[in-house]
Amino acid sequence: LLVLGLVQIETMGMPEYAVVAACVDAARLLGQPRHAGLVNAVLRRYLRERAALLAAADLDAVSRHAHPRWMIERISSDWPRDAEAIFAANNCAAALTLRVNRRRSSPEDLIARLAAAGVVAESPAHLPDGLILSESTDVSRLPGFAEGHFSVQDGAAQQVVDLLDVAAGQRVLDACAAPGGKSAHILERAAVELTALDADAGRLPRLRENLARLGLSANVLHGDASRPPGWWDGKPFDRILLDAPCSASGIIRRQPDIKLHRRAADIAPLAAMQARLGAALWPMLAPGGKLLYATCSIFRAENEVVVAGLLDAHADARALPIAERHGRVAGNGRQNLPGNKGMDGFYYALVEKDCS
């Protein structure tokens, strides 16, 4: 009750003395009349000493930024000039962003349909298929959802397919595909031969459901991208998307529980797995083909360090330049930091295989 009372006062902005009265009443209703006085005394003292207590709490970076200490230290080390902005962005709610299925609609048509339903949406210049809604809502009730006219996808994730540069007739692999958002976007962009692979069989039904709602189809396979003999037919791919499993440190504003369940000790094993995936996928890429390495992480160990290792290990690999609109230079790729243009934190590196 004390925690709930403090949240109602500080976070929800509810009337202070109404909160105190409700918490006291709740203690009695819970059969704890002896604690009603304690609840009353603690909350009222908090209100009297509020400024001093908050100032004292803010002296500790963990309470000031609402991040675990190890994460504060790593972000501050990786992004010293941007750390404060990253912490602030992580603690703000993210806007609801849609991706228009251009095989069934257009941004203009969907904006009009949403407006008729009383929903305000705008089409940002940096997202050719994206719409940003003025407020969050149950998307399943929006016009066009059941008909597959759109999906929910953050702008930073949408930019993955912009960089992959797919064209009709290409053979494409989405190596860690579930739940299928980027696979669907690839198919919405071009009539390609897409293999959607994922190591977790339990996630494949949702992938298939998402593709079916959007009117799309792919070769959906269960398999480990780091062990190609179990699923690969030996034919090279023109494009490979490695949206690698990662710490998800770039999407904390959407999944704040990441701050609670992620540990510092997780990063090294994740980076090692990412490196294994890249090494296993490289032989599957056709000469002249492109591999896009992407993560929703902002940690350098998972991003530029992994890509540097891939480039060092393969003489036929070269990093291609990526436009400034995709974030700041980070090694051989670009890093979009949380909150930039209202998007999540995302890393991108585009690597081409020599034709020789």
C-alpha positions in Angstrom: 0.0 0.0 0.0 2.9 2.4 0.7 4.4 1.7 -2.7 1.1 2.1 -4.4 0.4 5.4 -2.5 3.8 6.8 -3.5 3.2 5.8 -7.2 -0.2 7.5 -7.1 1.3 10.7 -5.7 4.5 10.9 -7.7 3.8 9.2 -11.0 0.1 9.4 -11.5 -0.4 12.8 -10.0 -3.5 12.0 -8.0 -4.7 14.3 -5.2 -2.3 13.8 -2.3 -4.6 13.6 0.7 -7.2 11.5 -1.3 -4.4 9.0 -1.8 -3.5 8.9 1.8 -7.2 8.4 2.8 -7.7 5.6 0.3 -4.5 3.8 1.4 -5.6 4.0 5.1 -9.1 2.7 4.2 -7.5 -0.1 2.2 -5.4 -1.2 5.2 -8.6 -1.5 7.2 -10.4 -3.3 4.4 -7.6 -5.8 4.2 -8.1 -6.6 7.9 -5.0 -4.8 9.1 -6.4 -1.9 11.3 -3.2 -1.8 13.3 -1.3 -0.9 10.2 -3.7 1.9 9.1 -2.0 4.3 11.5 1.4 3.3 10.1 0.3 3.9 6.5 -1.2 7.2 7.4 2.0 8.4 9.3 4.5 7.3 6.6 2.6 8.8 3.7 1.9 12.1 5.6 5.6 12.3 6.6 6.6 11.7 3.0 4.4 14.7 1.9 6.0 16.9 4.6 9.6 15.9 3.7 9.0 15.2 0.0 11.5 17.7 -1.5 14.4 16.7 0.8 13.7 12.9 0.3 13.6 13.3 -3.5 16.8 15.3 -3.4 18.5 12.7 -1.3 17.3 9.9 -3.6 18.6 11.8 -6.7 22.1 11.7 -5.3 22.2 8.0 -6.2 22.4 7.4 -10.0 20.3 4.3 -9.7 17.3 6.0 -8.3 17.8 9.2 -10.3 17.8 7.4 -13.6 15.7 4.4 -12.6 18.2 2.0 -14.2 20.4 -0.7 -12.7 23.9 0.4 -11.8 25.6 -2.0 -14.3 23.5 -0.6 -17.1 24.2 3.0 -16.1 27.9 2.3 -16.2 27.8 0.5 -19.6 25.7 3.2 -21.2 27.8 6.0 -19.8 31.0 4.2 -21.0 29.6 3.5 -24.5 27.8 6.8 -25.0 29.3 9.4 -22.5 27.9 12.4 -24.3 24.4 10.9 -24.8 23.9 8.9 -21.5 21.6 11.4 -19.8 19.4 11.7 -22.9 19.3 7.9 -23.2 18.2 7.4 -19.6 15.5 10.1 -20.1 14.3 8.5 -23.3 14.1 5.1 -21.7 11.8 6.4 -19.0 9.3 8.0 -21.4 6.5 6.1 -23.1 7.0 5.4 -26.8 4.5 6.5 -29.4 2.5 3.9 -31.2 3.9 3.4 -34.7 2.2 1.5 -37.5 3.7 0.1 -40.7 1.4 0.3 -43.7 1.1 -2.8 -45.8 1.5 -1.3 -49.3 0.1 -4.4 -51.0 -3.2 -3.6 -49.4 -3.3 0.1 -48.6 -1.3 3.4 -48.6 -0.3 5.8 -45.9 -2.8 8.4 -47.3 -5.7 5.9 -47.4 -5.0 4.6 -44.0 -4.7 8.1 -42.5 -8.2 8.9 -44.0 -9.7 5.7 -42.6 -8.3 6.3 -39.1 -9.4 9.9 -39.2 -13.0 8.8 -39.9 -12.7 6.6 -36.8 -11.5 9.6 -34.7 -7.9 8.5 -34.7 -5.2 11.1 -35.5 -2.1 9.7 -37.4 0.7 11.4 -39.3 3.2 10.1 -41.8 6.8 11.1 -40.9 9.2 11.9 -43.6 11.8 9.4 -42.4 9.4 6.4 -42.6 8.0 5.8 -46.1 5.7 3.1 -44.8 5.1 4.4 -41.3 2.4 6.2 -39.4 2.6 7.6 -35.9 -0.6 7.7 -33.9 -1.3 10.7 -31.5 -2.1 8.3 -28.7 -2.0 4.6 -27.9 -5.0 2.4 -28.5 -6.1 -1.2 -29.1 -4.9 -1.6 -32.6 -7.0 -4.7 -33.2 -10.1 -2.5 -33.1 -8.7 0.0 -35.7 -10.1 0.0 -39.2 -8.0 -2.1 -41.5 -6.3 -4.3 -38.9 -8.3 -7.4 -39.6 -7.9 -6.9 -43.3 -4.1 -6.7 -43.0 -3.7 -3.1 -44.0 -1.1 -2.5 -41.3 1.1 -3.9 -38.5 2.5 -2.4 -35.4 6.3 -1.7 -35.8 8.6 0.9 -34.4 10.2 3.2 -36.9 13.8 2.0 -36.2 12.7 -1.6 -37.0 11.1 -0.4 -40.2 14.4 1.2 -41.4 15.9 -2.3 -41.4 14.1 -3.2 -44.7 15.0 0.2 -46.1 18.6 -0.7 -45.8 18.3 -4.3 -46.9 17.4 -3.0 -50.4 15.4 -6.0 -51.7 14.2 -6.4 -55.3 11.8 -8.7 -57.0 13.1 -12.2 -57.7 15.8 -12.2 -55.1 16.4 -15.1 -52.8 16.2 -13.7 -49.2 16.8 -15.1 -45.7 15.5 -13.7 -42.5 17.7 -15.7 -40.2 15.9 -14.9 -36.8 12.5 -14.2 -38.2 9.9 -14.7 -35.4 7.4 -13.0 -34.8 7.7 -12.0 -38.5 7.5 -8.2 -38.6 10.5 -7.7 -40.7 9.8 -10.8 -42.9 6.4 -9.3 -43.6 7.9 -5.9 -44.4 10.3 -7.5 -46.9 7.4 -9.2 -48.7 5.4 -6.0 -48.7 8.3 -4.3 -50.4 9.1 -6.8 -53.1 8.1 -10.2 -54.6 11.1 -12.1 -53.3 11.7 -15.8 -52.5 11.8 -15.5 -48.7 12.9 -18.0 -46.2 11.8 -17.1 -42.7 13.9 -19.1 -40.2 13.7 -19.2 -36.4 15.3 -21.5 -33.8 12.3 -21.4 -31.5 9.5 -23.6 -32.9 7.1 -22.2 -30.4 7.2 -18.8 -32.1 6.5 -20.0 -35.6 2.7 -20.3 -35.4 2.5 -16.6 -34.6 4.8 -15.8 -37.5 2.5 -17.7 -39.8 -0.5 -16.0 -38.4 1.0 -12.6 -38.9 1.9 -13.4 -42.5 -1.6 -14.8 -43.2 -3.4 -11.7 -41.8 -1.3 -9.5 -44.2 -1.9 -11.8 -47.2 1.7 -12.8 -47.5 3.6 -16.1 -47.7 7.1 -17.4 -47.1 9.0 -20.5 -46.6 8.8 -20.8 -42.8 11.4 -23.1 -41.3 12.4 -24.2 -37.9 16.1 -24.2 -37.6 19.2 -22.8 -36.0 20.9 -20.2 -38.2 24.3 -21.1 -36.7 23.8 -24.7 -37.9 22.9 -24.6 -41.6 23.2 -28.3 -42.4 19.9 -28.8 -40.5 17.8 -26.6 -42.8 19.8 -25.0 -45.7 19.4 -26.4 -49.2 22.8 -25.2 -50.3 21.6 -22.4 -52.6 23.0 -19.0 -51.8 21.0 -16.0 -50.8 21.1 -12.6 -52.4 20.1 -10.9 -49.2 20.5 -12.0 -45.6 18.9 -10.3 -42.6 20.5 -11.1 -39.3 18.3 -9.4 -36.8 20.3 -11.0 -34.0 19.1 -11.9 -30.5 20.4 -9.3 -28.2 20.1 -7.5 -24.8 17.2 -5.4 -26.2 18.8 -2.4 -24.5 17.5 -0.1 -27.2 13.8 -0.8 -26.5 13.5 -0.3 -22.8 10.9 2.4 -23.2 8.6 -0.2 -24.7 9.7 -3.1 -22.4 10.8 -1.5 -19.1 11.1 -4.9 -17.5 14.3 -5.3 -19.4 15.9 -3.2 -16.7 14.9 -5.9 -14.2 15.6 -9.2 -15.9 18.7 -8.3 -17.9 22.1 -8.8 -16.2 25.6 -7.5 -17.0 26.8 -11.1 -17.3 24.4 -11.6 -20.3 26.3 -9.4 -22.7 29.4 -11.5 -23.4 27.4 -14.7 -24.2 25.0 -12.7 -26.4 28.0 -11.2 -28.3 29.5 -14.6 -28.7 26.3 -16.0 -30.1 25.9 -13.0 -32.5 29.4 -13.7 -33.8 28.6 -17.4 -34.3 25.5 -16.5 -36.3 27.4 -14.1 -38.5 30.2 -16.6 -39.2 27.7 -19.3 -40.1 25.6 -17.2 -42.4 28.4 -15.6 -44.4 29.1 -18.7 -46.6 25.4 -18.7 -47.5 25.6 -15.2 -49.1 25.9 -15.1 -52.8 28.8 -13.1 -54.4 27.6 -9.5 -54.7 25.0 -10.1 -52.0 24.4 -8.1 -48.9 24.1 -9.1 -45.3 22.4 -6.7 -42.9 23.4 -7.1 -39.3 20.9 -5.4 -36.9 20.1 -5.4 -33.2 17.8 -3.5 -30.9 20.8 -3.0 -28.6 22.8 0.1 -27.9 25.8 -1.7 -26.4 28.9 -1.5 -28.5 30.0 -5.1 -27.5 26.9 -6.5 -29.3 27.2 -4.2 -32.3 30.3 -2.7 -33.8 32.6 -5.2 -32.1 30.7 -8.1 -33.6 30.7 -6.6 -37.1 34.4 -5.7 -36.8 35.0 -9.4 -36.1 33.0 -10.5 -39.1 34.9 -8.1 -41.4 38.3 -9.2 -40.0 37.5 -12.9 -40.5 36.4 -12.6 -44.1 38.6 -11.0 -46.8 35.7 -10.9 -49.2 33.5 -8.8 -46.8 33.3 -5.0 -47.0 31.1 -2.6 -45.0 28.9 -0.4 -47.1 28.1 3.2 -46.1 24.8 3.9 -44.4 23.1 7.3 -44.6 23.1 9.7 -41.7 19.4 9.5 -41.2 19.9 6.0 -39.7 21.8 7.3 -36.7 25.3 8.2 -35.8 28.5 6.4 -37.0 29.3 3.5 -34.8 32.3 1.5 -36.1 31.3 0.1 -39.5 27.6 0.8 -39.0 25.1 3.3 -37.6 23.5 3.5 -34.2 20.1 5.0 -33.7 19.8 6.0 -30.0 16.5 5.7 -28.1 14.3 8.7 -28.6 16.0 9.9 -31.8 13.1 11.0 -34.1 10.8 9.2 -31.7 12.3 5.8 -32.5 13.8 2.9 -30.5 17.5 2.3 -30.2 18.7 0.2 -33.1 22.1 -0.7 -34.7 22.6 -1.4 -38.4 25.6 -2.6 -40.4 25.4 -3.5 -44.1 28.1 -5.9 -45.4 28.6 -6.8 -49.0 30.4 -9.9 -50.4 32.9 -9.3 -53.2 32.0 -10.8 -56.6 35.5 -12.1 -57.2 
